[in-house]
Amino acid sequence: MWHTRGGQNWTLITPETWSLLHAVLHLYKGNLRGGIYSPVREAFEQWVAHNWKGALAKRNRRLTDSVLENVQWIPCKAAADRLGISMARLRYLVRSEQLDGQETISAKGRHFLMVRKDQLARVEEELAGEITMAKAMEILGLGKVRLRRILKLLFPSAGRVNDQPHLPWCISSTEVYQLAELGEELPRIYCVDDDEISLADVLHYWQWNADEVVSLVEEVKAGTLALSRTLIGKAGISRWVFKRKDLIQWRAAMQTGRVNWITIPELAEVLGVKQQVAYWLTQNDYIRSQKMGTRKHHGSRVRKIDVDRFLRQHIFGTEIADRIGRSPRKAMLMLQAVSIYPLRGTSIEACRQLVYTRCEALDRFLTKYSVGDLTKWHDTVKRRKKAWERIIYENGTPVPDPSHFQLEPR
C-alpha cells in the first residue's frame, strides 16, 4: 500500500507482504539451495540487492553475504554514519532531492528510512567541500560574532545544514581558503611599524561595522587596496597589514558624496526592474540598504558597492533568457532540469522576477546553451550604465569614473 506525504513515497508493509517474502526465502532451506532452484535463487538475490527497500541484516541467515554487500538500499543510520552527518541533515538531503530515499511504515506504525547506497559517493564529495562556521573562524582568524555578521556578505553560497534557522552553517571551503590565502606571498613580520596597522587591530580598536569590513575585504580582493605585509601569529585575514595612512584615507572616502549611493526607486531604474522587485531584494538582504532617517517615509538608500556586489553574485532570469535565446519561462524550465533554482527570500511574498545565484553549474549551463548573438544582453548592460549616469547627473554630481563602479555583471 503506497502513500504520498511531503513529496515522499511511504510504503505500508502488510502482514501478507511479509508472508510472501518468508515463503520465497523458504526456498533457501536445506538442499533446495542447489540444483534446479539455483536460477530462482540467483534471480531473487539480484532482485533483493537492487530493489528491496526493507531492512536487511546478518540475522537474515538465508541470504548470502554477497547480497548484503551489494544491496543498493541501506538504512539511514548506516548512510548517516558513512557521510559523518546527523540524521536531521540526512533527512534534509532526501527532502531536498539531493539523495534518493524512501520511508516505509510498518503495520505497528514504525518508520524506516532507506537511501540509495550508490549515491553516497557523490554526496560525500559534495559535503567534502563544506566546512563549519567554527572551522571558518579558525581559518580566517575572526570571532564568532564578527563572522556571523558578515558571513552571508562574504560567502553568499553559505547556508544552514538544514532548512531550519537554528541549525549550523555550511560554508564553501574553497571560498574560505581562497580568501585566507590572499597576501601569502607578502613579507611576514612579528610586529607592525608605527605607520602600519593590522586588520586584527582594526577590528579590535576601530570598531568598524559589517559593511566596512566587507567593503575592505572586497577592495583587497579586487586589488584596489594594497596590503603591505602579513603579521606572524595571526591567522587568515586578521594578519593583513596596511599602511595606516592609506586605510584612513580609504575609510574617509567611503560613502562620502551623493555619487556613492542611490535610493531604492533609483535602484529599480538601474537594474531595469519594477520597484517591487528592488524592494524585495533589499528586504531579503540580497542588496544591503540603509535608512535615510529615523522618521517614517524617509526611505532607504543603497550603496554602489552593494549593487556591484549583487551583480557579481547574481543574474536575472531575463538575462539568462537573452543569453540562451529562449523565453524566460523556457529558461526557467531548462534550469530546473539541471537543479538550478531561483532565489527564495525569508518573506512570505515571492519575488516578481526570477533571480539566480551565479555558480559553476550556472556557468556551465550558459556556456553550453549561449547563442552567438548576445545583442539583448549587451543592451541590458548598457541600459544599466546609462541609468546610473543619468541619475548621478540629475543630482548635480559628476559622473563617476567607470573603473570605480562597474555595473557590468561579471
C-alpha positions in Angstrom: 0.0 0.0 0.0 1.5 3.3 -1.1 1.0 6.8 0.4 2.4 10.2 -0.5 3.3 12.6 2.2 5.6 15.7 1.9 6.7 14.7 -1.6 7.9 11.3 -0.5 6.6 7.8 -1.1 5.5 6.0 2.0 5.0 2.2 2.0 2.8 0.2 4.4 4.3 -3.2 4.8 1.3 -5.5 5.4 1.5 -9.0 7.1 0.7 -10.5 3.7 3.8 -8.9 2.2 6.0 -10.4 4.9 4.3 -13.8 4.5 5.1 -13.8 0.8 8.7 -12.8 1.4 9.0 -15.6 4.0 7.6 -18.1 1.5 10.2 -17.1 -1.1 13.0 -17.2 1.4 11.9 -20.7 2.3 13.4 -21.9 -0.9 16.8 -21.4 0.7 16.3 -24.1 3.3 18.1 -27.5 3.1 19.2 -28.9 -0.2 16.9 -26.6 -2.2 19.9 -24.2 -2.4 21.3 -26.1 -5.5 20.0 -28.0 -8.4 17.1 -26.7 -10.4 16.4 -23.9 -7.8 19.8 -22.2 -8.4 18.4 -19.9 -11.1 15.5 -19.0 -8.9 17.8 -18.2 -6.0 20.2 -16.1 -8.2 17.4 -14.1 -9.7 15.8 -13.5 -6.3 19.1 -12.4 -4.8 19.7 -10.0 -7.7 16.2 -8.6 -7.2 16.7 -8.1 -3.5 20.1 -6.4 -4.0 18.8 -3.8 -6.4 15.1 -3.4 -5.5 14.4 -4.4 -1.9 13.8 -1.3 0.2 13.3 -3.0 3.5 15.9 -3.5 6.2 18.4 -6.4 5.7 21.0 -7.6 8.2 23.2 -10.5 9.1 20.4 -12.0 11.1 18.8 -12.8 7.7 20.8 -16.0 7.6 19.1 -17.3 4.5 20.7 -14.5 2.5 24.2 -14.9 1.3 27.0 -12.4 2.2 27.1 -11.1 -1.4 23.6 -9.9 -1.2 24.3 -7.9 2.0 27.4 -6.4 0.3 25.7 -5.5 -2.9 22.4 -4.2 -1.6 21.6 -0.8 -3.1 19.2 0.5 -0.4 20.6 0.8 3.1 19.2 2.2 6.4 19.5 5.9 7.0 21.6 5.3 10.2 24.2 3.5 8.2 24.2 6.2 5.5 24.5 9.0 8.1 27.4 7.2 9.8 29.2 6.9 6.4 28.7 10.5 5.5 29.5 11.7 9.0 26.3 13.8 9.3 23.3 13.9 11.6 20.0 12.2 10.9 18.4 15.6 10.5 20.9 16.5 7.8 20.3 13.2 6.0 16.6 13.7 6.0 17.1 17.2 4.6 19.2 15.8 1.8 16.3 13.4 1.0 13.7 16.0 1.3 15.6 18.4 -1.0 16.0 15.6 -3.6 19.8 15.6 -3.3 19.6 11.9 -2.3 17.0 9.3 -3.2 15.2 7.9 -0.2 12.1 6.1 0.7 10.4 5.8 4.1 8.3 2.8 5.0 5.8 2.4 7.7 5.3 -1.0 9.4 2.0 -2.4 10.5 2.8 -1.1 14.0 3.5 2.4 12.7 7.3 2.3 12.9 9.1 4.4 10.4 12.1 3.1 8.4 14.0 5.4 6.0 16.1 3.8 3.3 18.5 5.6 0.9 20.4 4.7 -2.2 23.9 3.5 -1.4 25.3 4.1 -4.9 24.6 7.9 -4.5 26.5 8.3 -1.3 29.9 8.7 -3.0 28.6 11.7 -5.0 27.0 13.3 -1.8 30.2 12.6 0.1 32.2 14.6 -2.5 29.8 17.5 -2.2 29.9 17.5 1.5 33.7 17.4 1.4 33.7 20.9 0.0 31.9 22.3 3.1 33.2 23.4 6.4 31.5 24.6 9.6 31.5 28.1 10.9 33.9 27.1 13.7 36.4 25.9 11.1 35.9 29.1 9.0 36.5 31.2 12.2 39.8 29.3 12.7 41.0 29.7 9.1 40.0 33.4 8.8 41.1 34.4 12.3 37.7 36.0 13.0 35.5 35.9 16.1 32.1 34.2 16.1 30.1 37.4 16.4 32.1 39.2 13.7 31.9 36.3 11.2 28.2 35.8 11.8 27.5 39.4 10.9 29.5 39.3 7.6 29.1 35.6 6.7 26.4 36.0 4.0 28.1 39.1 2.6 31.5 37.4 2.2 30.1 33.9 1.2 26.7 34.2 -0.4 26.6 30.4 -1.1 26.8 29.7 2.7 23.6 28.1 4.1 22.2 26.1 7.0 22.8 22.4 7.1 19.0 22.1 7.1 16.1 24.4 6.3 15.7 25.3 10.0 17.3 28.6 11.2 18.8 27.2 14.4 21.0 24.5 12.8 24.7 25.0 12.0 26.1 26.7 8.9 27.8 25.1 5.9 30.4 27.2 4.1 32.3 26.5 0.9 35.9 25.6 1.9 37.2 26.7 -1.5 35.9 30.3 -0.9 37.2 30.4 2.6 40.7 29.2 1.7 40.9 31.5 -1.3 40.2 34.4 0.9 42.6 33.3 3.7 45.4 32.8 1.2 45.4 36.4 0.0 48.7 38.0 0.8 50.5 34.7 1.2 53.4 35.9 -1.0 54.0 39.1 1.0 56.8 39.5 3.6 55.9 38.3 7.1 56.7 40.3 10.3 56.4 39.8 14.0 55.2 43.4 14.8 53.9 46.3 12.8 55.6 49.7 12.4 54.2 52.9 13.7 52.8 53.8 10.3 51.1 50.4 9.8 48.1 48.6 11.3 46.9 45.1 11.1 43.3 44.1 10.4 43.2 42.4 13.8 43.8 45.8 15.4 41.3 47.5 13.1 38.6 45.0 14.2 39.5 45.3 17.8 40.1 49.1 18.2 38.5 50.9 15.3 35.0 49.3 15.8 34.1 49.0 12.2 30.7 47.7 11.2 29.9 44.8 8.9 29.6 46.8 5.8 33.0 48.5 6.3 34.8 45.2 6.9 33.2 43.5 3.9 34.0 46.6 1.7 37.6 46.4 2.8 37.9 42.7 2.0 36.4 43.3 -1.4 38.8 46.1 -2.1 41.7 43.8 -1.2 40.3 41.0 -3.4 39.9 43.5 -6.3 43.5 44.8 -5.9 42.4 48.4 -5.4 43.6 48.5 -1.7 47.1 47.1 -1.3 48.4 45.0 1.6 51.9 45.9 2.8 52.8 42.8 4.8 51.3 40.0 6.9 51.6 39.6 10.7 53.0 36.4 12.2 50.9 35.0 15.0 47.6 35.9 13.4 45.5 33.7 11.0 43.6 34.3 7.8 42.6 37.9 7.0 43.3 39.2 10.5 47.0 39.0 9.7 46.7 41.6 6.9 48.8 44.7 7.4 48.0 48.0 5.8 49.6 51.4 5.7 47.8 53.4 8.4 47.5 56.5 6.2 46.1 54.6 3.2 43.5 52.9 5.4 42.4 56.1 7.0 42.1 57.8 3.6 40.1 54.9 2.2 37.7 55.0 5.1 37.3 58.7 4.9 36.4 58.5 1.1 33.9 55.7 1.7 30.3 56.6 1.5 31.0 60.4 1.0 29.0 62.3 -1.5 25.8 61.6 -3.5 27.8 59.6 -6.0 28.2 56.7 -3.6 24.5 55.8 -3.1 21.1 55.7 -4.7 17.5 55.4 -3.5 15.6 52.1 -3.9 13.4 53.5 -6.7 16.6 54.6 -8.5 18.0 51.1 -7.8 15.0 49.7 -9.7 15.8 52.0 -12.6 19.4 51.0 -12.6 18.6 47.2 -12.5 15.8 47.6 -15.1 13.2 46.0 -12.8 10.0 47.1 -11.1 10.2 48.8 -7.8 8.5 45.8 -6.1 11.5 43.7 -7.2 14.0 46.2 -5.9 12.2 46.4 -2.5 12.1 42.6 -2.3 15.8 42.3 -2.9 16.6 44.9 -0.2 14.0 43.5 2.3 15.5 40.0 1.9 19.1 41.3 2.3 20.3 40.4 -1.2 21.2 44.1 -1.5 22.0 45.9 1.7 20.1 49.1 2.3 20.4 51.8 5.0 17.6 54.0 6.4 18.0 57.7 5.5 16.4 58.9 8.7 14.5 57.8 11.9 11.2 59.3 10.8 8.7 57.4 8.6 8.6 57.8 4.9 12.3 58.9 4.8 13.1 55.9 2.7 16.3 54.0 2.3 19.4 54.2 0.3 21.7 51.6 -1.3 25.5 51.9 -1.6 27.1 51.5 -5.0 29.4 48.8 -3.8 26.4 46.7 -2.7 24.8 47.0 -6.1 28.1 45.9 -7.7 28.4 43.0 -5.3 24.9 41.9 -6.1 25.5 41.9 -9.9 28.7 40.0 -9.4 27.0 37.3 -7.4 23.5 37.1 -9.1 21.9 37.3 -12.5 18.3 37.9 -13.5 16.3 35.2 -15.3 15.6 37.6 -18.2 19.3 38.0 -18.8 19.8 34.2 -18.9 16.9 34.0 -21.4 18.6 36.7 -23.6 21.9 34.8 -23.5 20.4 31.4 -24.5 17.9 32.9 -26.9 14.8 31.4 -25.2 11.8 32.8 -23.4 12.2 33.4 -19.6 9.8 30.6 -18.8 11.6 28.1 -21.1 14.9 29.2 -19.5 13.4 28.6 -16.0 12.3 25.0 -17.0 15.7 24.3 -18.5 17.4 25.4 -15.3 15.1 23.4 -13.2 16.0 20.3 -15.2 19.6 20.7 -14.0 18.6 21.5 -10.4 19.2 25.3 -10.6 16.5 27.2 -8.9 15.9 31.0 -8.3 16.3 32.9 -5.1 13.8 32.4 -2.3 13.5 35.0 0.4 12.6 34.9 4.0 9.4 36.9 3.5 6.1 35.3 2.5 5.8 37.3 -0.7 7.8 35.8 -3.6 9.9 37.9 -5.9 8.1 39.0 -9.0 11.2 38.4 -11.2 13.4 35.3 -11.3 16.9 35.9 -9.9 19.6 33.2 -9.8 22.9 32.9 -7.8 26.0 32.7 -10.0 27.7 29.3 -9.6 29.8 26.8 -11.5 26.7 24.9 -12.6 25.1 28.0 -14.0 28.3 29.0 -15.8 28.4 25.6 -17.4 24.7 26.0 -18.4 25.4 29.4 -20.0 28.5 28.1 -21.8 26.5 25.1 -23.2 23.4 27.0 -24.4 24.6 30.5 -25.1 23.9 31.7 -28.7 26.2 33.8 -30.8 24.1 36.9 -30.9 24.1 38.5 -27.4 22.6 41.8 -28.5 19.8 41.9 -26.0 22.1 41.0 -23.1 24.6 43.7 -24.1 21.8 46.2 -24.4 20.8 45.4 -20.8 24.3 46.2 -19.6 24.3 49.5 -21.5 20.9 50.5 -20.1 22.2 50.0 -16.5 25.3 52.1 -17.1 23.2 54.9 -18.8 20.6 54.8 -16.0 23.3 55.2 -13.3 25.0 58.1 -15.2 21.6 59.8 -15.7 20.7 59.6 -12.0 24.1 61.0 -10.9 24.0 63.8 -13.5 20.5 64.9 -12.5 21.6 65.2 -8.9 24.4 67.6 -9.9 27.2 65.2 -9.2 29.9 64.5 -11.8 29.6 61.1 -13.5 31.9 58.7 -11.7 34.9 57.0 -13.3 33.6 53.8 -14.8 36.6 51.9 -13.4 35.5 53.0 -9.9 32.0 51.5 -10.1 31.2 48.7 -12.6 27.6 47.8 -13.2 28.5 45.1 -15.7 27.7 41.6 -14.4 30.9 39.5 -14.2 
